[in-house]
């Protein structure tokens, strides 16, 4: 009897410890979920039904983070369901903690997160669905829609305000690092909303979307990021400048079928400035437009893309210049960082060489090689503030403290 009693006590103690261990994570997860007031945690089964088992017909996009599907929830709400790629291997608690951070980011020019799913190996985000898809599809594709100047200016201004919010109003600040035409979505009224912000920590440090880029996408990369992997808000500002030129011209930043001097949009724009022919980049479909306003937008884009990052304006200054709240000082305008300068990326950063022409394939291969070199993280001090600089190309988005 004594032996049986002791055995029972041991088993009872074991099961209590086991139950305690099993329940703790669930309690912690429950605490995290309860701290996310406006984000719903969806069952995986519901999202499978919403997307018809993630059917190819419902696929509306894909990228380095994963694939996006159009879905209809059981209450009739149409959503965009982003199925994160297999490289996202965070635990449930860590995943939900990051989602809690993203859910706090609310702005009219940022895509709204409705909820998520974290069952077993699945990591899924559920966003608001935007009818007009992205700038890339609406303006740059073969099936592009006609947009007058008023619409284009509205898209530039809204994107600038959204990025300014991420950089300067949000605490902690967010560096997006992947500003491009396919990451700015449009609602039915053509209001722009920036997508894919705040996803960096959902992926391990050795995962990068750079290797999946095509040459045209790489054209958004700032020189200091492309050559040394350095990441600050100024890299986003460079990408924004390239995006503005795309919106004005109605073409992508690289076009191998164009004459050599026009293949790289930014380089061609600077050449036209030197020849006092800046308006030549304007989309020929724009028959009427306010020339002075368009010129102002082009000049702001050139200020954003200067080779030296410390010469680029902040996003709040960009918003002020675009809206004519402050004047543009053209004396501050210096040569942009050209894509074709990156031909010899294996040369050390301190080596000075004149810019050379290159073709898109050679540029793409050199760019990907450089992006995978990777250096250790460091920090740089600009003026009175210190910015966190990531020298690893793996981080998609980085939080930067004020």
C-alpha positions as CSV (number, residue, x, y, z in Angstrom):
1,X,0.0,0.0,0.0
2,X,2.8,2.4,0.9
3,X,4.5,1.7,-2.4
4,X,1.3,2.3,-4.3
5,X,0.7,5.5,-2.5
6,X,4.2,6.8,-3.2
7,X,3.8,5.8,-6.9
8,X,0.5,7.7,-7.1
9,X,2.0,10.8,-5.5
10,X,4.9,10.7,-7.9
11,X,2.5,10.3,-10.9
12,X,0.3,13.1,-9.5
13,X,3.3,15.4,-9.1
14,X,4.5,14.5,-12.7
15,X,1.2,15.3,-14.3
16,X,0.8,18.6,-12.4
17,X,4.2,19.7,-13.6
18,X,3.5,18.5,-17.2
19,X,0.0,20.2,-17.2
20,X,1.6,23.4,-15.9
21,X,4.2,23.4,-18.6
22,X,1.7,22.6,-21.3
23,X,-0.7,25.4,-20.1
24,X,1.8,28.1,-19.6
25,X,2.4,28.9,-23.3
26,X,-1.3,28.9,-24.0
27,X,-1.8,31.3,-21.1
28,X,1.0,33.6,-22.5
29,X,-0.5,33.4,-26.0
30,X,-3.9,34.3,-24.6
31,X,-2.3,37.3,-22.9
32,X,-0.8,38.4,-26.1
33,X,-4.0,37.9,-28.1
34,X,-6.0,39.9,-25.5
35,X,-3.5,42.7,-25.8
36,X,-4.3,43.1,-29.6
37,X,-7.7,44.9,-29.5
38,X,-8.3,45.4,-33.2
39,X,-6.8,42.2,-34.6
40,X,-8.6,38.9,-35.0
41,X,-6.9,35.6,-34.8
42,X,-8.4,33.5,-37.6
43,X,-8.6,29.7,-37.7
44,X,-6.6,28.2,-40.6
45,X,-9.7,26.3,-41.7
46,X,-11.6,29.6,-42.2
47,X,-8.9,31.1,-44.4
48,X,-8.7,27.9,-46.5
49,X,-12.4,28.3,-47.2
50,X,-12.1,32.0,-47.8
51,X,-9.4,31.5,-50.5
52,X,-10.8,28.2,-51.9
53,X,-7.8,26.3,-50.4
54,X,-5.4,29.1,-51.6
55,X,-6.4,28.4,-55.2
56,X,-4.2,29.8,-57.9
57,X,-7.2,31.7,-59.4
58,X,-7.3,33.7,-56.2
59,X,-3.6,34.6,-56.1
60,X,-3.2,38.3,-56.6
61,X,0.5,38.7,-55.9
62,X,3.8,37.2,-54.6
63,X,7.1,38.5,-53.3
64,X,10.0,37.8,-51.0
65,X,7.6,37.5,-48.0
66,X,5.2,35.1,-49.6
67,X,2.1,34.9,-51.7
68,X,-1.1,37.0,-51.4
69,X,-4.6,35.7,-52.1
70,X,-8.0,37.3,-52.5
71,X,-10.4,35.8,-50.0
72,X,-14.0,36.2,-48.8
73,X,-14.7,35.6,-45.1
74,X,-17.8,34.0,-43.9
75,X,-19.4,37.4,-43.1
76,X,-18.8,38.4,-46.7
77,X,-15.8,40.7,-46.1
78,X,-13.3,40.6,-48.9
79,X,-9.7,40.5,-47.7
80,X,-6.1,40.0,-48.9
81,X,-4.6,36.9,-47.3
82,X,-0.8,36.9,-47.1
83,X,0.6,33.4,-46.6
84,X,4.2,34.0,-45.4
85,X,6.9,31.9,-46.9
86,X,8.4,28.9,-45.2
87,X,11.4,30.9,-44.0
88,X,9.2,32.5,-41.3
89,X,9.7,30.0,-38.5
90,X,8.8,32.0,-35.4
91,X,7.0,30.5,-32.5
92,X,3.4,31.4,-32.0
93,X,4.0,33.7,-29.1
94,X,6.8,35.6,-30.9
95,X,4.7,35.8,-34.1
96,X,1.7,37.3,-32.2
97,X,3.9,39.7,-30.4
98,X,5.2,41.1,-33.7
99,X,1.6,41.3,-35.0
100,X,0.6,43.3,-31.9
101,X,3.3,45.8,-32.9
102,X,2.2,46.0,-36.5
103,X,-1.5,46.3,-35.5
104,X,-0.7,49.5,-33.6
105,X,0.4,51.3,-36.8
106,X,-2.7,53.1,-38.1
107,X,-2.7,55.7,-40.9
108,X,-4.9,56.4,-43.9
109,X,-1.9,55.8,-46.2
110,X,-0.9,52.4,-44.7
111,X,-2.6,49.1,-45.5
112,X,-4.7,48.0,-42.5
113,X,-4.1,44.7,-40.8
114,X,-7.3,42.9,-39.9
115,X,-5.9,39.7,-38.3
116,X,-3.6,36.7,-38.5
117,X,-3.3,33.0,-38.2
118,X,-0.6,31.1,-36.3
119,X,-1.7,27.4,-36.4
120,X,1.0,24.8,-36.5
121,X,3.5,25.8,-39.2
122,X,1.2,28.4,-40.8
123,X,1.9,32.1,-40.5
124,X,-0.7,34.2,-42.3
125,X,-1.6,37.8,-42.3
126,X,-5.1,39.1,-43.2
127,X,-5.2,42.7,-44.6
128,X,-7.9,44.9,-46.0
129,X,-8.4,44.3,-49.7
130,X,-7.7,47.2,-52.1
131,X,-9.7,47.1,-55.4
132,X,-7.1,48.8,-57.7
133,X,-4.2,46.6,-56.7
134,X,-0.8,48.3,-56.8
135,X,0.8,51.2,-58.6
136,X,2.8,48.7,-60.6
137,X,-0.4,47.1,-62.0
138,X,-2.5,50.3,-62.3
139,X,0.2,52.5,-64.0
140,X,3.2,50.5,-65.2
141,X,1.8,47.2,-66.6
142,X,0.6,46.6,-70.1
143,X,-3.0,46.6,-68.8
144,X,-2.4,50.0,-67.1
145,X,-5.3,52.4,-66.6
146,X,-5.3,56.0,-67.7
147,X,-4.4,58.5,-65.0
148,X,-4.4,62.2,-65.3
149,X,-2.0,64.4,-63.4
150,X,-4.4,65.1,-60.5
151,X,-4.5,61.3,-59.8
152,X,-0.7,60.9,-60.0
153,X,0.0,63.9,-57.8
154,X,-2.5,62.5,-55.2
155,X,-0.7,59.1,-55.2
156,X,2.7,60.8,-54.8
157,X,1.4,63.0,-51.9
158,X,-0.4,60.1,-50.1
159,X,2.6,57.8,-50.3
160,X,4.9,60.6,-49.0
161,X,2.6,61.2,-46.0
162,X,2.4,57.5,-45.2
163,X,6.2,57.1,-45.3
164,X,6.6,60.3,-43.3
165,X,4.4,58.8,-40.6
166,X,6.5,55.6,-40.5
167,X,9.7,57.6,-40.3
168,X,8.9,60.5,-38.0
169,X,5.5,60.2,-36.2
170,X,5.5,56.6,-35.2
171,X,7.4,55.5,-32.1
172,X,9.5,53.5,-32.6
173,X,10.1,54.6,-36.2
174,X,10.0,52.1,-39.0
175,X,12.3,51.9,-41.9
176,X,10.4,50.1,-44.6
177,X,13.3,49.2,-46.9
178,X,11.2,47.9,-49.8
179,X,9.4,51.0,-51.1
180,X,8.4,50.2,-54.7
181,X,5.5,50.4,-57.1
182,X,4.2,46.9,-56.2
183,X,4.2,47.8,-52.5
184,X,2.0,50.8,-52.8
185,X,-1.7,49.7,-53.2
186,X,-4.6,51.7,-54.4
187,X,-8.2,51.7,-53.1
188,X,-11.3,52.4,-55.3
189,X,-10.7,56.2,-55.0
190,X,-7.0,55.8,-55.9
191,X,-5.9,56.6,-52.4
192,X,-2.4,55.1,-52.0
193,X,-1.6,52.7,-49.1
194,X,1.9,51.4,-48.3
195,X,2.0,47.6,-47.8
196,X,4.5,45.2,-46.2
197,X,5.8,47.5,-43.4
198,X,6.9,46.0,-40.1
199,X,7.5,42.4,-41.3
200,X,11.2,42.2,-40.7
201,X,11.2,40.3,-37.4
202,X,8.9,37.6,-38.8
203,X,12.0,36.2,-40.7
204,X,15.4,35.1,-39.5
205,X,18.4,37.3,-40.2
206,X,19.8,35.1,-43.0
207,X,16.6,35.4,-45.1
208,X,16.6,38.0,-47.8
209,X,14.2,38.9,-50.6
210,X,17.0,40.4,-52.6
211,X,17.8,37.2,-54.6
212,X,14.2,37.1,-55.8
213,X,14.3,40.6,-57.3
214,X,14.3,41.4,-60.9
215,X,16.5,44.2,-62.3
216,X,13.7,46.7,-62.3
217,X,13.1,46.2,-58.6
218,X,16.7,46.5,-57.7
219,X,16.6,50.0,-59.3
220,X,15.0,51.3,-56.2
221,X,18.0,50.5,-54.0
222,X,20.0,53.4,-52.6
223,X,23.7,53.3,-53.3
224,X,24.8,52.9,-49.7
225,X,22.3,50.0,-49.3
226,X,23.2,48.3,-52.6
227,X,27.0,48.6,-52.1
228,X,27.4,48.2,-48.3
229,X,24.1,47.0,-47.0
230,X,23.6,50.1,-44.8
231,X,20.0,50.8,-43.9
232,X,18.5,54.0,-42.6
233,X,15.5,56.1,-43.4
234,X,17.5,57.8,-46.2
235,X,17.4,54.5,-48.2
236,X,13.6,54.6,-48.1
237,X,13.7,58.3,-49.3
238,X,15.9,57.3,-52.3
239,X,13.4,54.6,-53.2
240,X,10.5,57.1,-52.9
241,X,12.3,59.4,-55.3
242,X,12.6,56.7,-57.9
243,X,8.9,55.8,-57.4
244,X,7.9,59.4,-58.0
245,X,9.8,59.4,-61.3
246,X,8.0,56.2,-62.3
247,X,4.6,57.7,-61.5
248,X,5.4,60.9,-63.6
249,X,6.8,59.0,-66.5
250,X,4.4,56.0,-66.5
251,X,7.4,53.6,-66.9
252,X,9.4,51.3,-64.7
253,X,12.8,52.5,-63.4
254,X,14.7,50.1,-65.8
255,X,13.7,49.2,-69.3
256,X,16.0,47.0,-71.3
257,X,14.0,47.6,-74.6
258,X,14.6,51.3,-74.5
259,X,17.6,53.1,-76.1
260,X,20.7,52.8,-74.0
261,X,20.5,56.4,-72.7
262,X,16.9,55.8,-71.6
263,X,17.2,52.4,-70.0
264,X,17.7,53.7,-66.5
265,X,15.0,56.2,-65.6
266,X,16.9,58.1,-62.9
267,X,20.1,58.5,-65.0
268,X,18.0,59.6,-68.0
269,X,16.2,62.2,-65.9
270,X,19.5,63.7,-64.7
271,X,20.7,63.8,-68.2
272,X,17.6,65.7,-69.3
273,X,18.1,68.1,-66.4
274,X,21.6,68.9,-67.6
275,X,20.0,69.6,-71.0
276,X,17.2,71.7,-69.5
277,X,14.6,69.2,-70.9
278,X,13.2,67.7,-67.7
279,X,9.6,67.6,-69.0
280,X,10.7,65.0,-71.6
281,X,10.3,62.3,-69.0
282,X,6.5,63.0,-68.6
283,X,4.3,60.2,-69.7
284,X,3.2,60.9,-73.3
285,X,-0.3,59.9,-72.3
286,X,-0.5,63.0,-70.2
287,X,-1.7,65.5,-72.8
288,X,-2.4,68.3,-70.3
289,X,-0.6,69.0,-67.0
290,X,0.6,71.9,-64.9
291,X,4.2,72.2,-66.0
292,X,5.5,74.1,-63.0
293,X,3.9,71.6,-60.6
294,X,5.3,68.6,-62.5
295,X,8.7,70.2,-62.6
296,X,8.5,70.6,-58.8
297,X,7.7,67.0,-58.3
298,X,10.6,65.9,-60.6
299,X,13.1,68.1,-58.7
300,X,11.9,66.8,-55.3
301,X,12.4,63.3,-56.7
302,X,16.0,64.2,-57.7
303,X,16.6,65.7,-54.2
304,X,15.5,62.3,-52.8
305,X,17.9,60.3,-55.0
306,X,21.1,62.2,-54.4
307,X,24.1,59.9,-54.1
308,X,25.1,61.2,-50.7
309,X,22.4,60.1,-48.2
310,X,23.0,63.1,-45.9
311,X,22.0,65.4,-48.8
312,X,18.5,63.8,-49.1
313,X,15.6,65.6,-47.4
314,X,13.5,64.0,-44.6
315,X,10.1,62.7,-45.6
316,X,8.4,65.6,-43.8
317,X,10.4,68.0,-45.8
318,X,9.4,66.1,-49.0
319,X,5.8,66.5,-48.1
320,X,6.3,70.2,-47.5
321,X,8.1,70.7,-50.8
322,X,5.5,68.7,-52.8
323,X,2.7,70.8,-51.3
324,X,4.6,74.1,-51.8
325,X,4.8,74.8,-48.1
326,X,8.5,75.3,-48.5
327,X,10.5,76.2,-51.6
328,X,13.0,73.9,-53.3
329,X,16.6,75.1,-53.1
330,X,18.1,73.8,-56.4
331,X,21.5,74.9,-55.2
332,X,21.4,71.8,-52.9
333,X,20.8,69.5,-55.8
334,X,23.7,67.1,-56.5
335,X,24.2,64.1,-58.8
336,X,22.0,61.1,-58.0
337,X,23.3,57.6,-57.2
338,X,23.0,55.9,-60.6
339,X,22.2,52.3,-61.1
340,X,25.0,52.0,-63.7
341,X,27.5,53.2,-61.1
342,X,27.1,49.7,-59.5
343,X,28.7,47.8,-62.3
344,X,31.9,47.2,-60.4
345,X,30.4,46.4,-57.0
346,X,33.3,44.1,-56.0
347,X,35.5,47.2,-55.7
348,X,35.9,48.4,-52.2
349,X,33.6,51.2,-51.1
350,X,36.5,53.7,-50.8
351,X,37.6,53.3,-54.4
352,X,36.5,56.1,-56.7
353,X,35.7,55.3,-60.3
354,X,33.8,57.2,-63.0
355,X,30.3,56.0,-63.8
356,X,30.2,53.3,-66.5
357,X,27.4,52.1,-68.7
358,X,26.2,48.5,-68.2
359,X,23.3,46.3,-69.3
360,X,20.6,45.1,-67.0
361,X,21.6,41.5,-66.7
362,X,25.2,42.4,-65.7
363,X,23.9,44.9,-63.2
364,X,21.5,42.4,-61.7
365,X,24.2,39.7,-61.3
366,X,26.6,42.1,-59.7
367,X,23.9,43.6,-57.4
368,X,22.9,40.2,-56.1
369,X,26.5,39.2,-55.5
370,X,27.1,42.4,-53.5
371,X,23.9,42.0,-51.5
372,X,25.0,38.6,-50.2
373,X,28.4,39.8,-49.0
374,X,26.9,41.1,-45.7
375,X,28.8,43.0,-43.0
376,X,28.2,43.3,-39.3
377,X,25.7,45.8,-37.9
378,X,26.9,49.2,-36.8
379,X,25.5,52.6,-35.9
380,X,26.1,56.0,-37.5
381,X,25.6,59.4,-36.0
382,X,24.0,62.1,-38.1
383,X,23.8,65.6,-36.6
384,X,22.5,65.2,-33.0
385,X,20.8,61.9,-33.5
386,X,22.0,58.3,-33.8
387,X,20.4,56.0,-36.3
388,X,20.6,52.2,-36.2
389,X,22.2,51.0,-39.3
390,X,21.7,47.4,-40.4
391,X,24.6,46.2,-42.6
392,X,22.8,42.9,-43.3
393,X,20.7,42.6,-46.4
394,X,18.5,40.1,-44.7
395,X,16.2,42.5,-42.7
396,X,13.2,43.6,-44.7
397,X,12.0,46.3,-42.4
398,X,13.8,47.7,-39.3
399,X,12.4,49.5,-36.3
400,X,14.4,52.6,-35.5
401,X,14.2,54.3,-32.1
402,X,13.6,58.0,-31.9
